[in-house]
């Protein structure tokens, strides 16, 4: 069943022609490094934009951009997807994925072409900006988030 579901999922991406990826390196509960990859594409059957988990492979302990690219490239090639159809990549902005000369995004641009749009994750940008705020504003926003979360749990 899982193989059939994945096959249908990959066929929808192929049918869409173009897709975009969002990547984030994380660790699981056993402290293994993993690469969370999401894909955004147009589901032609439903005429709707979709976003799904694309892959969650384990990464070597000391992850380099070459290793990240190798893992994701293997996943894409095994499923007969083409990098030239990748129009966007969103990462957390770490040096490994975005390095100018040898980063993950640069490796994709070498294959997909320079029309690939690469962006820095919006949530990570907010987090970085939040850390730089004045203490009073930071405290105010923290309390606002707590209040909002409480209201959401009550409703």
N, CA, C and O atoms as a DFTB+ gen file, in Angstrom:
620 C
 N C O
     1  1       0.812      -1.191       0.000
     2  2       0.000       0.000       0.000
     3  2       0.861       1.263       0.000
     4  3       0.564       2.227      -0.705
     5  1       1.930       1.244       0.799
     6  2       2.799       2.416       0.885
     7  2       3.453       2.692      -0.460
     8  3       3.566       3.849      -0.868
     9  1       3.884       1.648      -1.152
    10  2       4.517       1.823      -2.466
    11  2       3.535       2.427      -3.463
    12  3       3.901       3.293      -4.257
    13  1       2.287       1.967      -3.420
    14  2       1.271       2.489      -4.338
    15  2       0.976       3.959      -4.041
    16  3       0.829       4.766      -4.959
    17  1       0.891       4.300      -2.761
    18  2       0.635       5.691      -2.369
    19  2       1.773       6.586      -2.839
    20  3       1.535       7.669      -3.373
    21  1       3.020       6.132      -2.641
    22  2       4.165       6.926      -3.091
    23  2       4.164       7.053      -4.606
    24  3       4.458       8.124      -5.137
    25  1       3.842       5.991      -5.298
    26  2       3.809       6.022      -6.764
    27  2       2.791       7.056      -7.253
    28  3       3.083       7.833      -8.163
    29  1       1.599       7.068      -6.651
    30  2       0.564       8.044      -7.032
    31  2       1.033       9.467      -6.740
    32  3       0.806      10.379      -7.536
    33  1       1.683       9.648      -5.606
    34  2       2.210      10.952      -5.195
    35  2       3.247      11.453      -6.202
    36  3       3.185      12.604      -6.634
    37  1       4.184      10.607      -6.572
    38  2       5.227      10.982      -7.527
    39  2       4.616      11.267      -8.898
    40  3       5.057      12.186      -9.589
    41  1       3.623      10.503      -9.293
    42  2       2.958      10.742     -10.587
    43  2       2.279      12.108     -10.612
    44  3       2.264      12.781     -11.642
    45  1       1.716      12.514      -9.473
    46  2       1.089      13.845      -9.409
    47  2       2.140      14.943      -9.581
    48  3       1.887      15.954     -10.236
    49  1       3.308      14.742      -8.996
    50  2       4.380      15.730      -9.148
    51  2       4.845      15.771     -10.598
    52  3       5.065      16.850     -11.148
    53  1       4.994      14.613     -11.216
    54  2       5.406      14.564     -12.624
    55  2       4.365      15.232     -13.524
    56  3       4.709      15.941     -14.470
    57  1       3.098      14.995     -13.217
    58  2       2.010      15.584     -13.996
    59  2       1.986      17.105     -13.839
    60  3       1.628      17.831     -14.766
    61  1       2.369      17.567     -12.660
    62  2       2.406      18.998     -12.383
    63  2       3.486      19.701     -13.199
    64  3       3.380      20.895     -13.479
    65  1       4.503      18.974     -13.571
    66  2       5.677      19.462     -14.298
    67  2       6.625      20.238     -13.383
    68  3       7.787      19.852     -13.249
    69  1       6.167      21.315     -12.753
    70  2       7.031      22.139     -11.918
    71  2       6.772      21.885     -10.446
    72  3       5.645      21.615     -10.032
    73  1       7.844      21.978      -9.657
    74  2       7.700      21.796      -8.214
    75  2       8.741      22.647      -7.497
    76  3       9.720      23.092      -8.096
    77  1       8.512      22.866      -6.209
    78  2       9.449      23.609      -5.373
    79  2       9.685      22.809      -4.101
    80  3       8.807      22.075      -3.647
    81  1      10.871      22.956      -3.533
    82  2      11.246      22.202      -2.342
    83  2      11.537      23.128      -1.174
    84  3      12.018      24.247      -1.352
    85  1      11.240      22.646       0.015
    86  2      11.628      23.340       1.239
    87  2      12.357      22.330       2.102
    88  3      11.858      21.229       2.334
    89  1      13.543      22.703       2.580
    90  2      14.384      21.780       3.329
    91  2      14.726      22.323       4.699
    92  3      14.892      23.528       4.889
    93  1      14.828      21.407       5.652
    94  2      15.266      21.779       6.989
    95  2      15.977      20.587       7.597
    96  3      15.440      19.480       7.624
    97  1      17.178      20.813       8.081
    98  2      17.887      19.761       8.771
    99  2      17.440      19.766      10.218
   100  3      17.300      20.824      10.831
   101  1      17.216      18.579      10.764
   102  2      16.733      18.460      12.124
   103  2      17.316      17.196      12.738
   104  3      18.100      16.493      12.099
   105  1      16.938      16.911      13.958
   106  2      17.329      15.655      14.598
   107  2      16.089      14.959      15.110
   108  3      15.131      15.603      15.538
   109  1      16.114      13.629      15.064
   110  2      14.982      12.871      15.583
   111  2      15.193      12.581      17.066
   112  3      16.156      13.064      17.661
   113  1      14.300      11.797      17.664
   114  2      14.376      11.549      19.107
   115  2      15.586      10.712      19.506
   116  3      15.945      10.666      20.683
   117  1      16.218      10.052      18.540
   118  2      17.429       9.277      18.813
   119  2      18.689      10.087      18.499
   120  3      19.795       9.546      18.474
   121  1      18.510      11.382      18.263
   122  2      19.591      12.315      17.975
   123  2      20.289      12.045      16.640
   124  3      21.459      12.386      16.466
   125  1      19.567      11.434      15.703
   126  2      20.073      11.238      14.346
   127  2      19.730      12.459      13.515
   128  3      18.652      13.036      13.656
   129  1      20.645      12.845      12.653
   130  2      20.418      13.986      11.772
   131  2      19.511      13.550      10.617
   132  3      19.772      12.540       9.963
   133  1      18.445      14.320      10.373
   134  2      17.525      14.006       9.279
   135  2      17.303      15.253       8.419
   136  3      17.486      16.386       8.866
   137  1      16.911      15.007       7.197
   138  2      16.609      16.090       6.268
   139  2      15.111      16.063       5.976
   140  3      14.621      15.181       5.271
   141  1      14.397      17.034       6.523
   142  2      12.965      17.151       6.255
   143  2      12.796      17.901       4.951
   144  3      13.256      19.035       4.817
   145  1      12.140      17.277       3.993
   146  2      11.946      17.913       2.691
   147  2      10.460      17.923       2.354
   148  3       9.793      16.888       2.365
   149  1       9.964      19.109       2.056
   150  2       8.578      19.279       1.644
   151  2       8.568      19.664       0.175
   152  3       9.514      20.278      -0.318
   153  1       7.506      19.308      -0.518
   154  2       7.382      19.668      -1.922
   155  2       6.067      20.412      -2.127
   156  3       5.047      20.067      -1.532
   157  1       6.104      21.411      -2.955
   158  2       4.897      22.146      -3.338
   159  2       4.734      21.985      -4.839
   160  3       5.687      22.165      -5.597
   161  1       3.532      21.646      -5.263
   162  2       3.256      21.387      -6.677
   163  2       1.783      21.636      -6.944
   164  3       0.998      21.810      -6.012
   165  1       1.407      21.654      -8.217
   166  2      -0.002      21.826      -8.585
   167  2      -0.581      20.455      -8.873
   168  3      -0.114      19.740      -9.760
   169  1      -1.599      20.101      -8.115
   170  2      -2.295      18.830      -8.345
   171  2      -3.276      19.061      -9.493
   172  3      -4.332      19.665      -9.306
   173  1      -2.922      18.580     -10.666
   174  2      -3.735      18.812     -11.868
   175  2      -5.100      18.132     -11.768
   176  3      -6.068      18.606     -12.364
   177  1      -5.192      17.019     -11.015
   178  2      -6.470      16.317     -10.878
   179  2      -7.477      17.133     -10.079
   180  3      -8.676      17.107     -10.357
   181  1      -6.974      17.859      -9.079
   182  2      -7.858      18.649      -8.219
   183  2      -7.770      20.145      -8.512
   184  3      -8.456      20.939      -7.870
   185  1      -6.939      20.535      -9.470
   186  2      -6.710      21.944      -9.816
   187  2      -6.437      22.776      -8.563
   188  3      -7.070      23.803      -8.319
   189  1      -5.472      22.295      -7.781
   190  2      -5.186      22.944      -6.517
   191  2      -3.691      22.836      -6.206
   192  3      -3.033      21.877      -6.609
   193  1      -3.168      23.821      -5.492
   194  2      -1.782      23.788      -5.039
   195  2      -1.701      22.855      -3.841
   196  3      -2.530      22.930      -2.934
   197  1      -0.706      21.976      -3.834
   198  2      -0.533      21.015      -2.739
   199  2       0.848      21.174      -2.134
   200  3       1.800      21.562      -2.811
   201  1       0.941      20.868      -0.853
   202  2       2.220      20.824      -0.164
   203  2       2.231      19.555       0.666
   204  3       1.351      19.337       1.499
   205  1       3.238      18.715       0.432
   206  2       3.325      17.425       1.107
   207  2       4.748      17.168       1.566
   208  3       5.694      17.789       1.082
   209  1       4.886      16.244       2.505
   210  2       6.216      15.777       2.884
   211  2       6.762      15.002       1.698
   212  3       6.108      14.096       1.181
   213  1       7.959      15.361       1.272
   214  2       8.582      14.752       0.108
   215  2       9.485      13.592       0.526
   216  3       9.382      12.490      -0.013
   217  1      10.364      13.848       1.483
   218  2      11.236      12.794       1.987
   219  2      11.754      13.174       3.363
   220  3      11.803      14.350       3.725
   221  1      12.144      12.146       4.130
   222  2      12.712      12.352       5.457
   223  2      13.878      11.379       5.641
   224  3      13.816      10.497       6.498
   225  1      14.932      11.532       4.849
   226  2      16.057      10.604       4.966
   227  2      16.981      10.952       6.134
   228  3      17.079      12.107       6.548
   229  1      17.648       9.932       6.649
   230  2      18.664      10.145       7.674
   231  2      19.934      10.620       6.983
   232  3      20.253      10.184       5.877
   233  1      20.656      11.519       7.646
   234  2      21.890      12.076       7.094
   235  2      23.089      11.603       7.901
   236  3      22.947      11.220       9.062
   237  1      24.275      11.628       7.289
   238  2      25.486      11.316       8.050
   239  2      25.647      12.298       9.211
   240  3      25.058      13.379       9.205
   241  1      26.438      11.919      10.195
   242  2      26.614      12.738      11.400
   243  2      27.118      14.140      11.083
   244  3      26.512      15.120      11.515
   245  1      28.202      14.253      10.346
   246  2      28.749      15.555       9.974
   247  2      28.275      15.869       8.562
   248  3      28.885      15.448       7.580
   249  1      27.196      16.603       8.479
   250  2      26.535      16.834       7.209
   251  2      27.185      17.978       6.444
   252  3      27.382      19.068       6.979
   253  1      27.513      17.712       5.186
   254  2      28.023      18.749       4.294
   255  2      27.002      18.958       3.186
   256  3      26.085      18.155       3.013
   257  1      27.168      20.042       2.441
   258  2      26.240      20.309       1.345
   259  2      26.293      19.188       0.311
   260  3      25.273      18.853      -0.292
   261  1      27.473      18.605       0.101
   262  2      27.612      17.503      -0.857
   263  2      26.810      16.287      -0.417
   264  3      26.177      15.628      -1.241
   265  1      26.833      15.987       0.876
   266  2      26.083      14.839       1.395
   267  2      24.580      15.076       1.322
   268  3      23.814      14.175       0.980
   269  1      24.169      16.301       1.650
   270  2      22.743      16.633       1.565
   271  2      22.278      16.505       0.117
   272  3      21.232      15.916      -0.154
   273  1      23.059      17.057      -0.808
   274  2      22.705      16.974      -2.219
   275  2      22.679      15.522      -2.686
   276  3      21.770      15.125      -3.414
   277  1      23.651      14.738      -2.281
   278  2      23.728      13.331      -2.692
   279  2      22.482      12.559      -2.249
   280  3      21.918      11.782      -3.019
   281  1      22.062      12.779      -1.010
   282  2      20.886      12.081      -0.477
   283  2      19.625      12.492      -1.243
   284  3      18.858      11.634      -1.680
   285  1      19.411      13.796      -1.406
   286  2      18.200      14.266      -2.076
   287  2      18.226      13.965      -3.574
   288  3      17.202      13.615      -4.159
   289  1      19.390      14.102      -4.184
   290  2      19.522      13.799      -5.606
   291  2      19.220      12.317      -5.861
   292  3      18.556      11.976      -6.839
   293  1      19.705      11.449      -4.987
   294  2      19.405      10.016      -5.114
   295  2      17.910       9.757      -5.047
   296  3      17.375       8.964      -5.822
   297  1      17.230      10.434      -4.112
   298  2      15.783      10.270      -3.971
   299  2      15.064      10.709      -5.242
   300  3      14.158      10.026      -5.720
   301  1      15.475      11.856      -5.788
   302  2      14.831      12.398      -6.989
   303  2      15.108      11.517      -8.201
   304  3      14.196      11.233      -8.978
   305  1      16.346      11.084      -8.372
   306  2      16.683      10.252      -9.527
   307  2      16.013       8.883      -9.471
   308  3      15.588       8.365     -10.504
   309  1      15.911       8.287      -8.282
   310  2      15.252       6.981      -8.133
   311  2      13.791       7.041      -8.563
   312  3      13.222       6.033      -8.984
   313  1      13.196       8.197      -8.459
   314  2      11.783       8.364      -8.802
   315  2      11.599       9.014     -10.170
   316  3      10.488       9.399     -10.532
   317  1      12.658       9.134     -10.910
   318  2      12.652       9.679     -12.274
   319  2      12.085      11.093     -12.350
   320  3      11.431      11.457     -13.327
   321  1      12.339      11.880     -11.317
   322  2      11.995      13.296     -11.367
   323  2      13.206      14.042     -11.925
   324  3      14.327      13.533     -11.888
   325  1      12.975      15.244     -12.440
   326  2      14.064      15.996     -13.056
   327  2      14.274      17.319     -12.338
   328  3      13.325      18.049     -12.050
   329  1      15.547      17.614     -12.055
   330  2      15.887      18.866     -11.391
   331  2      15.485      20.077     -12.216
   332  3      15.184      21.129     -11.653
   333  1      15.475      19.950     -13.538
   334  2      15.119      21.108     -14.372
   335  2      13.689      21.577     -14.106
   336  3      13.338      22.709     -14.437
   337  1      12.859      20.711     -13.507
   338  2      11.479      21.076     -13.179
   339  2      11.354      21.691     -11.789
   340  3      10.267      22.108     -11.388
   341  1      12.458      21.747     -11.059
   342  2      12.460      22.365      -9.733
   343  2      12.650      23.866      -9.924
   344  3      13.681      24.306     -10.433
   345  1      11.660      24.645      -9.519
   346  2      11.705      26.093      -9.741
   347  2      12.014      26.889      -8.479
   348  3      12.229      28.100      -8.542
   349  1      12.035      26.211      -7.333
   350  2      12.306      26.935      -6.098
   351  2      12.828      26.033      -5.007
   352  3      12.436      24.871      -4.896
   353  1      13.726      26.590      -4.196
   354  2      14.262      25.878      -3.043
   355  2      14.283      26.860      -1.873
   356  3      14.799      27.972      -1.981
   357  1      13.715      26.425      -0.767
   358  2      13.696      27.239       0.444
   359  2      14.475      26.483       1.516
   360  3      14.188      25.320       1.797
   361  1      15.471      27.157       2.119
   362  2      16.279      26.541       3.163
   363  2      16.297      27.441       4.388
   364  3      15.738      28.538       4.378
   365  1      16.949      26.961       5.446
   366  2      17.026      27.738       6.674
   367  2      18.128      28.790       6.659
   368  3      18.299      29.522       7.634
   369  1      18.873      28.871       5.565
   370  2      19.891      29.899       5.436
   371  2      21.229      29.517       6.026
   372  3      22.145      30.339       6.041
   373  1      21.375      28.287       6.517
   374  2      22.661      27.850       7.059
   375  2      23.695      27.792       5.942
   376  3      23.346      27.672       4.768
   377  1      24.956      27.878       6.309
   378  2      26.033      27.911       5.313
   379  2      26.061      26.644       4.462
   380  3      26.335      26.715       3.264
   381  1      25.786      25.500       5.056
   382  2      25.825      24.239       4.301
   383  2      24.872      24.259       3.111
   384  3      25.299      23.955       1.998
   385  1      23.594      24.604       3.298
   386  2      22.702      24.582       2.140
   387  2      22.887      25.740       1.173
   388  3      22.621      25.593      -0.020
   389  1      23.338      26.887       1.664
   390  2      23.297      28.068       0.802
   391  2      24.651      28.615       0.389
   392  3      24.706      29.657      -0.263
   393  1      25.728      27.965       0.735
   394  2      27.059      28.477       0.405
   395  2      27.163      28.894      -1.055
   396  3      26.673      28.189      -1.937
   397  1      27.791      30.022      -1.317
   398  2      27.846      30.606      -2.655
   399  2      28.553      29.707      -3.663
   400  3      28.105      29.595      -4.804
   401  1      29.650      29.063      -3.263
   402  2      30.440      28.286      -4.210
   403  2      30.144      26.789      -4.197
   404  3      30.230      26.134      -5.235
   405  1      29.803      26.251      -3.053
   406  2      29.627      24.799      -3.005
   407  2      28.405      24.374      -2.207
   408  3      28.283      23.202      -1.851
   409  1      27.505      25.292      -1.920
   410  2      26.320      24.963      -1.145
   411  2      25.337      24.096      -1.914
   412  3      25.428      23.943      -3.132
   413  1      24.411      23.544      -1.178
   414  2      23.381      22.677      -1.732
   415  2      22.616      23.378      -2.850
   416  3      22.400      22.797      -3.913
   417  1      22.211      24.610      -2.617
   418  2      21.443      25.363      -3.614
   419  2      22.275      25.581      -4.880
   420  3      21.753      25.493      -5.992
   421  1      23.563      25.863      -4.710
   422  2      24.445      26.046      -5.867
   423  2      24.518      24.766      -6.688
   424  3      24.517      24.818      -7.918
   425  1      24.580      23.621      -6.022
   426  2      24.630      22.333      -6.726
   427  2      23.349      22.105      -7.530
   428  3      23.397      21.588      -8.646
   429  1      22.207      22.491      -6.964
   430  2      20.942      22.343      -7.696
   431  2      20.915      23.299      -8.886
   432  3      20.496      22.917      -9.979
   433  1      21.361      24.544      -8.679
   434  2      21.372      25.525      -9.773
   435  2      22.252      25.062     -10.924
   436  3      21.958      25.349     -12.085
   437  1      23.336      24.343     -10.609
   438  2      24.208      23.822     -11.658
   439  2      23.461      22.837     -12.561
   440  3      23.740      22.746     -13.757
   441  1      22.515      22.106     -11.979
   442  2      21.740      21.118     -12.754
   443  2      20.459      21.733     -13.312
   444  3      20.149      21.581     -14.493
   445  1      19.719      22.430     -12.444
   446  2      18.395      22.946     -12.818
   447  2      18.471      24.210     -13.664
   448  3      17.535      24.524     -14.399
   449  1      19.560      24.922     -13.564
   450  2      19.680      26.192     -14.280
   451  2      19.560      27.358     -13.317
   452  3      19.090      27.204     -12.190
   453  1      19.983      28.505     -13.765
   454  2      20.000      29.688     -12.910
   455  2      18.628      30.298     -12.682
   456  3      18.515      31.256     -11.917
   457  1      17.579      29.783     -13.316
   458  2      16.233      30.316     -13.098
   459  2      15.628      29.832     -11.783
   460  3      14.537      30.254     -11.400
   461  1      16.339      28.952     -11.100
   462  2      15.875      28.437      -9.816
   463  2      15.855      29.568      -8.795
   464  3      16.851      30.271      -8.623
   465  1      14.730      29.741      -8.123
   466  2      14.591      30.769      -7.097
   467  2      14.920      30.144      -5.749
   468  3      14.301      29.156      -5.356
   469  1      15.880      30.705      -5.047
   470  2      16.200      30.199      -3.717
   471  2      15.853      31.262      -2.689
   472  3      16.142      32.445      -2.875
   473  1      15.232      30.826      -1.607
   474  2      14.797      31.757      -0.569
   475  2      15.209      31.254       0.801
   476  3      15.491      30.072       1.000
   477  1      15.232      32.179       1.729
   478  2      15.515      31.865       3.124
   479  2      14.178      31.699       3.828
   480  3      13.283      32.528       3.664
   481  1      14.038      30.654       4.595
   482  2      12.775      30.327       5.265
   483  2      12.246      31.509       6.084
   484  3      12.976      32.105       6.876
   485  1      10.985      31.832       5.882
   486  2      10.326      32.953       6.540
   487  2      10.328      32.783       8.058
   488  3      10.567      33.749       8.783
   489  1      10.070      31.584       8.543
   490  2      10.010      31.341       9.983
   491  2      11.385      31.554      10.606
   492  3      11.490      32.124      11.692
   493  1      12.435      31.103       9.933
   494  2      13.781      31.309      10.453
   495  2      14.136      32.799      10.480
   496  3      14.805      33.264      11.403
   497  1      13.690      33.537       9.475
   498  2      13.948      34.982       9.459
   499  2      13.255      35.649      10.635
   500  3      13.836      36.512      11.293
   501  1      12.008      35.252      10.903
   502  2      11.282      35.818      12.036
   503  2      12.002      35.501      13.340
   504  3      12.139      36.364      14.207
   505  1      12.452      34.281      13.473
   506  2      13.145      33.865      14.689
   507  2      14.415      34.678      14.894
   508  3      14.704      35.110      16.011
   509  1      15.182      34.890      13.814
   510  2      16.406      35.691      13.913
   511  2      16.090      37.134      14.307
   512  3      16.777      37.716      15.146
   513  1      15.059      37.703      13.707
   514  2      14.676      39.082      14.022
   515  2      14.173      39.184      15.457
   516  3      14.462      40.160      16.149
   517  1      13.428      38.187      15.903
   518  2      12.861      38.173      17.245
   519  2      13.966      38.221      18.298
   520  3      13.801      38.851      19.343
   521  1      15.086      37.561      18.027
   522  2      16.198      37.529      18.978
   523  2      16.861      38.891      19.132
   524  3      17.486      39.156      20.158
   525  1      16.735      39.757      18.134
   526  2      17.405      41.058      18.140
   527  2      16.532      42.178      18.713
   528  3      17.004      43.305      18.864
   529  1      15.280      41.888      19.030
   530  2      14.375      42.923      19.510
   531  2      14.766      43.420      20.899
   532  3      15.422      42.716      21.668
   533  1      14.357      44.624      21.196
   534  2      14.560      45.176      22.533
   535  2      13.843      44.289      23.554
   536  3      12.826      43.668      23.248
   537  1      14.384      44.242      24.755
   538  2      13.851      43.355      25.785
   539  2      12.352      43.571      26.037
   540  3      11.599      42.603      26.142
   541  1      11.918      44.827      26.133
   542  2      10.510      45.118      26.435
   543  2       9.590      44.603      25.321
   544  3       8.551      44.000      25.589
   545  1       9.988      44.849      24.076
   546  2       9.181      44.403      22.946
   547  2       9.181      42.881      22.873
   548  3       8.158      42.263      22.578
   549  1      10.321      42.294      23.140
   550  2      10.444      40.845      23.143
   551  2       9.505      40.241      24.192
   552  3       8.805      39.267      23.914
   553  1       9.492      40.814      25.378
   554  2       8.620      40.329      26.451
   555  2       7.151      40.490      26.071
   556  3       6.345      39.589      26.307
   557  1       6.801      41.632      25.485
   558  2       5.428      41.881      25.046
   559  2       4.988      40.845      24.008
   560  3       3.901      40.279      24.115
   561  1       5.832      40.602      23.009
   562  2       5.491      39.627      21.973
   563  2       5.393      38.211      22.535
   564  3       4.524      37.443      22.122
   565  1       6.263      37.861      23.462
   566  2       6.208      36.534      24.097
   567  2       4.880      36.342      24.823
   568  3       4.250      35.291      24.713
   569  1       4.467      37.353      25.557
   570  2       3.188      37.256      26.264
   571  2       2.019      37.216      25.292
   572  3       1.040      36.510      25.534
   573  1       2.104      37.960      24.203
   574  2       1.048      37.938      23.174
   575  2       0.908      36.541      22.579
   576  3      -0.204      36.062      22.359
   577  1       2.030      35.897      22.322
   578  2       2.003      34.539      21.779
   579  2       1.369      33.585      22.781
   580  3       0.567      32.734      22.397
   581  1       1.714      33.711      24.060
   582  2       1.138      32.852      25.106
   583  2      -0.375      33.045      25.185
   584  3      -1.122      32.072      25.285
   585  1      -0.822      34.284      25.141
   586  2      -2.256      34.582      25.216
   587  2      -2.979      34.002      24.001
   588  3      -4.031      33.376      24.132
   589  1      -2.408      34.214      22.831
   590  2      -3.009      33.685      21.598
   591  2      -3.104      32.169      21.651
   592  3      -4.137      31.600      21.300
   593  1      -2.040      31.512      22.085
   594  2      -2.056      30.049      22.181
   595  2      -3.081      29.566      23.194
   596  3      -3.736      28.549      22.970
   597  1      -3.231      30.289      24.318
   598  2      -4.232      29.918      25.312
   599  2      -5.646      30.029      24.721
   600  3      -6.470      29.133      24.900
   601  1      -5.913      31.121      24.027
   602  2      -7.221      31.323      23.414
   603  2      -7.516      30.215      22.414
   604  3      -8.641      29.719      22.349
   605  1      -6.513      29.825      21.637
   606  2      -6.707      28.767      20.647
   607  2      -7.046      27.432      21.312
   608  3      -7.813      26.646      20.754
   609  1      -6.483      27.162      22.500
   610  2      -6.776      25.901      23.181
   611  2      -8.177      25.901      23.781
   612  3      -8.818      24.853      23.867
   613  1      -8.655      27.075      24.199
   614  2      -9.983      27.190      24.805
   615  2     -11.083      27.080      23.758
   616  3     -12.127      26.478      24.012
   617  1     -10.856      27.654      22.590
   618  2     -11.885      27.647      21.549
   619  2     -11.893      26.365      20.884
   620  3     -12.689      26.148      19.970
